Structure formats: C-alpha cells, structure tokens
Amino acid sequence: MDLLFVLLRKDRIMADVKERKIVAKWLKDSERGRFNAFLARHPKGHVLQTWEWGEIKSRTGWTPWRLVLEEEGEIVAAASILERRLPFINIPIFYASRGPVLDFKDTSLFGRLLAEIRTLARRRGAIFLKLDPDVPSADRELEQYLQTSGFKSAETGKGFEGVQPKYVFRLDIAPAEETLLNQMHQKTRYNIRLAQKKGVTIRFGAREDLPEFYRVLKETTERDQFLVRAYSYFEDLYDTLVPAGLGKLFIGEYEGQVVAGTLAFVLGDKAWYIYGASSNSHRNVMPNYLIQWEMIRWAKSLGCTLYDFRGVPGDLNEDNPLYGLYRFKKGFNGEYTEFIGEWDLVYRPLVYQLWTRLEPFYSDVLKPFIRWLRPWISSTKLQKQVR
C-alpha cells in the first residue's frame, strides 16, 4: 500500500511539473558561476553544496554531479550529488551534503528533483541517496514528506550524531556589534575584552601560515583526543575555497607567537566556523574568544546575517566530554538548533541491508585507522615547510 501511495504521488508530481515546464539539467564546469550564484542567494544555500566543495571531495575519492531544475530559464532548485564506491562491495552511494537547495514546501519541485537523481542512480547502480538538509527538526512537514517519499531515517547517534553535525549553535548577526556583545554571556564578553587588553591580535591568515595553523591544530587534537585530517587536506581547502571567496583563515597571536587559528567558510549571507585550533601555551589570555568575535565581525562586514558555530553534542549532560564545547559556543548567545538529520532513499534494498551490517566496522575501525595514518604520511612534507 505504501509503495502504491509513493507511485501515485510520483505520477501526480510529474504531471504538475510538466504543467509548469520544469527543465532538468546536469551541469558542466562552464556553468559553475551560475550554479554558485543560485546557492548564494537562496535561503537554503550551503557552502557544502558549492561547485568548489565538490572539487575538494573529488580529490578524496568522490565523484561530484551537479543538477539544476529550471523554470522559464531560471534555476529554481539545485543539488550537488557526491558519488563514492563503498569499500568491500565496490558499489556506489550518493550523498547530497547539506542539500538539496530548494523550497522544500514545493513538493512537486522536490519530487522532480528526486526523480532526476533516481534516473542517475539507476545508470550508476547506486545503493541509496543520503540527504541531511539544513532544516530544523521542528519542520514536521518535511519529515512527513520524506517518509511518504520512501526515505528512511538514518540516525547513528555517534559523535555529533551524523556525517554533518545534527546539533549546532547559530547566531543572528544582523544586530549592531554593541548589541551582539551585550547579548553575550557576561563571562564570554569579559574574555573577549581580556584578550584585547592582554595584547592578543587576530589577523587574516595567508597561505604561508598553514604550517603553523596545522601545528596548533595538532596540539588541539592531541590534547582533546580526536583525529585530524592530513595537512594536504587543509592545503586543498585553502587553495580551493579562499581564492574563490568561500573561505578565510584566521590567525591569533600573542607576543609574536601563534596561539590560535580558525578556518571559516562563507556563502551569500551565511558564515560557518569549521575548524578551530588553540595552543597549549598562553591559554589564559583567551585567544579563542577574541578570534570568534573577529570572525563574527568579518562575517558582518561581508553582509552576512547568520553565523553558524557548527557542531555541539546532543547530550547536554555536564559529564559529557563535549560539554565544554557546548558551553563555550553557548556563551555567544546563539540559538541551539537541532536539524532534521540524515535520511536515506534506498534504491537497492538487499545491498543496502548488507552495507548497514558492514558500515559499523568501516566507521568505527577502518575509517579512524586510515585517518590516523594520514597525518603521519604528510608529516615529512609539513616538516620541510616549517623549516
């Protein structure tokens, strides 16, 4: 009965879309500017859907596909689909990181987009399509639509609860700077001013600052006991995103020494805090607070109205090792937001069941081991650059 409902819904959606004369196009590189421009002006546009992000992922084993729907010659929906062959079974999956980008309330448009992706999935032999849209969990209407369209919730409950964080802090930065400061927790505001008083300085980082940024990042990961990607990955992030105006490196210094660093992404009126690093030295001068404030000011100067602090835990118990991260980000007075999470549209049920049994070993054992090796593989190159 559920299958019949889905098929009837699909027929109705396709009829509606034909009436509207919606045209689907798979884009080539010559249209990257048009693709990114749509993402930048759309309320649901996200940097992880940009052309450049697909290029970055293409150098880590993914194949990007860019799809748009047009109405009267204008883009009305877009999706950057990443394809990757799974280990062990060598069959591809599709993933639209923080996508697709469209008005989710326009179900006929969404249905047409899914139909076009399904056609590509058949051709490529994909097992499933994973979505984790930038939509709060309070949107029950979208959740219901996903369920009736055949999607399955794919929650893992690991780490930040997903491939992309399910829980984040987001701050409306449209108000004046003085208003933003006054709305912060008193201790956060005090630490920003303390860092300024002590002489901490924040500047934009250049390409040659990457080795020092990575050194401090490794200090952070060793102290807080989490894995870090290889140095070459951060080179790629910088070289691809910063010249394109989609990223910025920030460096915090105290008495001539690099004590903090961050990497931010930006698209349209939104900015994201992606990576943060802090040295074990001079933590008492609070560089992390000042660098966040300078990132917020930078985002405002670009016309951004939303600043996303990214991942925080869903478990807010004070015994949680990540609670300190939650408390730090909360101090800036952002809104604690739970997204709708990950949803899988399964094209090949039997293979999907096989993968769900193998995936825990891949995620919990094999993948961390590979990531653990990567920094050591790239360490020789980094040491040469630091010298």
N, C-alpha and C positions, 0 to 999 in steps of 0.2 A: 504493500500500500504506500509506504514511504517512497519507494522507487517511482511508482506511478505518479505520485504528487510532484516529485522533482522533475520528471519528464514533462508533465503538463505545464509546470511553472516555466520550464525552459522554452517550450513552444510559445507560450504567451509572451515571454520576454523577447524572443526573437521577432515575433510579429510586431511588437511595439517598437523595437529598434529599427526594423525595416521601414515602418511608417516615418520615423524620424530621420531616415537616411544617414545612419551612422556608418562610417567607413573605418575599417581597421587597417593599420599599417605597422609592419615591422621595420624599424629604422636602421639606417646606415650612419656611419660616422659623420657624414656631411650635415646631419640634422641634430647633432649633439646640442648646439646652442639653443635651438628651438625647444628641444626636449627639456633642457635645464631651466629655460625661462619659464616654461609652464609650471615646473615644480616650485620654482622660487616664488611665484605669485599665488600658488594655491594654498589654502589654509592647511591642507594635509601634506604639503610638500615636505620632503625629508632628505637630508644630505645622503643618507644611505640608499636612496633611490637614484642618485645622480649618475650621469654617464661616467664621471671620473671614479666613483666608488666601484662601479662595475669593472673598470680597468684595473684598479688595485686588486680586486678579487680574482681577476683573470690571471694574475701572476702568483696566485696561491691555489691553483687547481680548479677554479670555477670558470664557466663559460657564461658571459652575460648576453641576454636577449632583451631588446628594448621595444616595447609595444605601446602604441597610442591608439586611441579612438578619436576620430574627428567628426565634427558636425558643422556643416557649412564652412569647411576649410580650417576650422579652429580646433585645437586639441581640447578635449573635454575629459579625458581620462588617460592615465599613463601607468606603466608598470615596467620596472627593471627586474627581469627574472634571471636569477642565477642558477645555473645547472652544474651539478657535480656528480661524478660517479662514486658510488659508495664503496668502501673497502670490503673485501671478502667476496661480494657478489657482483661487483663491477656493473651496476645498473644505476642510471641517473635519478636524482631527485631534483625538484625545482624549489626555489626559495625566493620570495619577494620580501627582502629585508625592509621592515617598516613601510610596507606597501600593501596594495597598490595605492595610487594617488587619484582620488576622485571624490565626488559627493556620494557617500555611502547610502544616503537616503534615496538616491536614484537607482532603484534596484534593477530596472531594465538595462541601464548602462553597465552596472556591475555584472549582471548576468551575461551580457555580451562579451565583456572583458574575459570572464571566466571561460566562456565558450571558445574564444580565440586561443587562450592558453591551453585548454584541453586538446585542441587540434594539434598544437605544437607538441604536447606531451605524448600524444599517440605516435607522432612521427619520430620522436626521440626515445620512446619507450620508457618514459619517466614513471616512477612508482607513485609519487604524490607531489602535491604543491603545498608548501608551508607558507602561511601568512602570519604576521604579527603586527597588524596595523597600529598606527599612532592614534588609538581611540580609547578613551577611558572605559573602564569596566561597567560604568553606570549606563552605558548605551546598550540596553537590553534589546532594542530593536535590531541592531546589527547582529548581536549574538543569535537571536532567533532566526534571522535571515541566513546566517552561516549554517546553522543546524539544518534548516529546511532545504538548503542547497547541497547537503551531503557532507559538510565539513565535520571533523571530529576534533574535540578539544585535545590538545597535545601537551598539556602541562607536565613539567618534570619535577618541579619542587626543588631543583638543585641551585645552589649559589644564589644568584639574583633571579632565580625562577625563569630561566629561558635563555635562548640564544642571545636575544636582546633583553635588557632589564625590564621586568614587568612592573617594578615599583620605582618611581623616580620622584625627585622634587623639581617643580617647575615654578619659576618666578616671573611674574608680570613686571617687566622693567620699563613700562611706559611712563610711570610717575617720575618726577624730578629726582635727581640724585639725593638731595637732602631728605626727601620723603622716604626713599628706599632705605637710607641709613637709619632714619628714625624708627622705621618699622621692623628693623632687625632686633634680634635678641640683644639685650644690653651687653652681654659678655662678648658677642661677636663684634659689635660696634667698638667696644673697648679694645679688642685685639687688633682690629684694623688700624686704629689710631696709635696703638702701642708700636706696631711695626713701622708706621710712618715716623714716629718720634725717635725710634731707635736707629733710624737711618737705612731701613730696608728699601731697596729700589726695585722697581719692576720695569722691564723693557721688552720690546718685541725681540724674539729670537731669530737669528739668521741661520743659514744652512750650516755654517761652521760651529754653531752652538749645539748641534745634535749629539756629538760625543759626550759633552758634559751633561746634557739633559739625560742621556741614556745611563750615564754613570750614576746620577742621583736616582733615576728610576729604579735601577738595580738595587741600590741601597734600600729603597722603599719596599720593594718586593721581598727582599731577604728579611727585612725587619718584620713585615706584616705577613710573611709566609704565603705568598701567592705567586703564580707563574707569570713570566713576562715573555712577550714575543721577541724574536731576534732583532738585532739592531737594524738589519737590512729592511725590515718591515717599516720601521719609523722613517728611514730614508725614503722609502717609497711613498709613505703618507705625505711627507713634507714635499717631495718633488712633484707629486701629482696634485695635491689639494691647495697648497699655499700659493703657487703661481696662478692658479685658477680662481683665486679669491674665495675658496671654500674652507680654508683653514688658517690658523695662526698659532705660532709657537711663542710662549711667554717664558721669560727667564727672571727669576728672583735672585738678587744678590745682596750680600751683607759683608761689609769690609773687604770688598773685592773678590769674594768667594761665591760661587753659585750654590745657593741653598734650597732652591725650589724651581720647579718648571712645570708647565702645563701645556697641553695641546687642545685647542678648541676648534670646532667645526662651525660653519655658518652657512646659511642659505636663506635668502629672502629676509623675512622679519624674525627669523629664529636662530638662536645660537646654542651650541651644546658643549659642555665641559666633558671631554673624552678621556684624557689621561692626565694624571697628576703625580708629581714626584716631589719628595721632600728629603733633604739630607738629615743624617743623624746629628749633624753639627748645628748649633745655634737655633734649635727648635723653639727656644724660649723667646725669640724675637718675633715669633708668629708670622713668618712669611706666607704661610698657606692662606691666611685670612686676607692679607693685602692683595695677593695675586688673584684671588677670586673677585675681589672688589674691582681691581683694574680690568679684569676680563668682562665684568658686567658693564663697566664704563665704556670699554671698547665696543661691546655689542650695541649699546645705546647710540654710540657715535655713528654706527652703520645704519641706524634706523630700526634696529631690532626691538620687538616688544615682548619677546619670550626668551627667557634664559633657562635652559634645561641642565640641571646638575647631574642628570643621569642616575645610575643605579644606587639604590638603597635596599636593605633587606625588607622582606615582607613580614618576617618575625621580629617584632619590636620589643621582645623581652630584653631587659638590660643585661642578661647573661650572654646574649648573642655576641660573638666576637666582632660582628659588624655593627654593633650598636653605636660605637663611637663615630663611625662614618655617618650614620643616620643623624646623630646629634649635631655633628659639625655642619652638615648641609641644612638641617632644620633651622639652625641659628640665623640663616639669611632670610627667613620668613617666606620661603617658597611654599607651594601647595603640594602636599603629599598626594601623589597620583598613582592609582593602580590602573594599568592598561588591560585591555581585553584578553591579552595573552596570545599563545600560539594555537593555530588551527590548521589541521591537515585535510586537504581534499585528496582522497585516495583514488588513484586510477587503476592500481593493480593490487587488489586486496591480499592475495596469497603472499606475494613478495613483501608487501607491507608488514604482514604478520611476522615473516621471517626476520625482517630488519628490526622490528621492535624488540625481538629477542636478542639480537646481536648488539644493538645500539648501546646498552649499558656497559658492555665490555669495552667498546670503542671509546665511549665518552669518559669512562672512569679510569681506564687503564692505558689504552693505546694512545689516545689523543694527548693526555697530560705528559706521557713519556716523550712523544715527538716534540711537544712544546718545550720540555725541559732540555732536550738536546739542542734546539735551535740557537739559543744564546751562546752556547759553547762553540758551535760551528762558526758563528760570526765573530767570535771574540778576537781572533787574530787580526781581522780587518779593523776592528774598533781600536785595538791597542796601537796599531800603526798610526791611526789618525790622531789619537790623543798625544802620541809622541811628537 
